[in-house]
Amino acid sequence: MLTFLGFAMIATFLVLIMLKKMSPIAALVLIPALFCVFAGKGAHLGDYVIDGVGKLAPTAAMLMFAIVYFGVMIDVGLFDPIVRGILRFCKADPMRVVVGTAVLAAIVSLDGDGSTTFMITVSAMYPLYKRLGLSLVVMTGVAATANGVMNTLPWGGPTARAATALKLDAADIFVPMIPALAVGLLSVFVLAYVLGLKERRRVGTLVLPSGADEEPELVTVGTGTGAGAGATAATAAGAAAGTGSVEGPAGTAVPAAGSGAPDSGGDAGEEGFQGLDPQRATLRPRLYWFNAGLTVALLTAMIMELLPIPVLFLLGAALALTVNFPHMPDQKARIAAHADNVLNVAGMVFAAAVFTGVLSGTGMVKHMADWLVGAIPEGMGPHMALVTGLLSLPLTYFMSNDGFYFGVLPVLAEAGAAHGVSPLEIARASLVGQALHMSSPLVPAVYVLVGMAKVEFGDHTRFTVKWAALTCLVVLAAGMVFGII
């Protein structure tokens, strides 16, 4: 009964948010509360929610202060050189923009924190997507999938959990997986290239004015026939003069004009939108190296686990605000500027605590895992590594990493050991599903991604799941070909 209710609850949640019948926050709260009553455990709902909130409170605190910290770093111009470098590479070409998104997300993911990756990636790429009228779900999908592959780094979480659960060395799990993960990351870049070509066909190609040495200011224009109604392209302008044109799908030049992008995930022509304005008042060029050093020190301390991550970001945010904006009104203005993101993400995390609390407290998640493991045919015993890899896709999507690695993985490893399958192979196979896991509604970082990109979670899910699952299967196939799994 609990198995059925667990799957029904997850399916109901996904269907309602993908059809936009409920907001994610409302769905995360009301649906599990209703199913908790159906399970006959409504009297314990308060205990389940408090338990879930207690477990996710450190994550919520980390996200709150991480958003403030990186928001301030964006305000003061720390990432402007990255943005300029990406713009130089992209040259307002949709294909290059999408590939640049994947490359940037993969590089920033080296810090092992998904929230950090998404904040930096979206901050750098969002203005360009808006000005070119590119689909923002392409940005969120590519960023999430690239980060999912990189999330398997030993300090990223899943590898350490697998090593702890099976009492293995993290290096013995991760190092042999590098070739398969490299193939997976390459497949993300190929996916970005294909999606970029599709966006290029939809919006056209920018033709820069002759002699333009700097990145142009991009202005959205209407052209072509994209999905929805009327795709968009962009034109460039000099600092004070100069003209540009857009080469549409038929090769015709389109004059500059103001128009929105219907499927870009927001209003491309929103009034006053400037992206990373190079003349904004919050820039602190004299403090650039201080801010860069503080960020490196913060990420180093996070990787070395000198202090809990929420504490590090709390201290970092307080120090960044104090040094860059010593006057109280300026500090209040910066906090207010990022309050929307903080409230949206923190609210989503605490709402997710209701979902995870009910799943765990009622025993639904355990019954679901036991049912899936029990459904494995006896003849598949010698192929438990392959089975583990395949199960990691749905299980890490519908469960937290802690639930999968500490609750399910030991059972799978024991079943594999009975048929002579090494625990190391089981552990490596368990990492396969991470590209899909990063878009799970149970991952707090994904709400940072969709919140900052102004994309509906249902739209992101509908677009990303198929590509992320394909990436997982590529990693699994590569692992088997290389004899790793």
Disulfide bonds with the S-S distance in Angstrom:
none
